[in-house]
Amino acid sequence: PEMANEQAYRLITEQLPINLQTEEATPNGIQVGITALYRYVASVYVTPREAASDVMLDATHEMRNGSDALVLSFDNQGTAHQLLNDLTLALETDGNRVELGSEQLQGVTGEIVLAQHQREFVLPWPEALPIGDVEASFDISDDKLHTDQQRTDNLHNNIQDYTEYVTK
């Protein structure tokens, strides 16, 4: 079936606490055992080949909990998710420009904006930036975008290889 937009899923696997061994005591009568349980959480994306992200950014000044805050609203109008990795922001108010890198964008860098979804992040207002109407632009490492496309292509190839193997 043809898909217009990428479909996003969350895969969660958990190990159940099942003891398949009988309890045995040491020679001095002490029972010893270690139980390690694992939980694996992953994002899975089913992506049409021509899908692409198209992220817009709106930045505003707001008072939050009595403090000046920078509110970043990312709106992905595209057909694929966008990882906000290696993110840099350029902010400008009244002719003053400030650039924020990954260190200042903790809580934003590494997050995902799904296709046809919005994400909002609230950060403390940058000290070097005068309070006022703010113009914002952002940049994401092209290397990461290329890596995402390579992963998508590899997944498509692996699924095709598996399908051919199963049908032989």
Secondary structure as GFF3:
##gff-version 3
##sequence-region A 1 168
A	DSSP	beta_strand	7	14	.	.	.	ID=ss1
A	DSSP	beta_strand	39	46	.	.	.	ID=ss2
A	DSSP	beta_strand	55	64	.	.	.	ID=ss3
A	DSSP	beta_strand	67	76	.	.	.	ID=ss4
A	DSSP	beta_strand	82	83	.	.	.	ID=ss5
A	DSSP	beta_strand	88	93	.	.	.	ID=ss6
A	DSSP	beta_strand	96	100	.	.	.	ID=ss7
A	DSSP	beta_strand	112	113	.	.	.	ID=ss8
A	DSSP	beta_strand	117	124	.	.	.	ID=ss9
A	DSSP	beta_strand	135	139	.	.	.	ID=ss10
A	DSSP	alpha_helix	142	167	.	.	.	ID=ss11
###
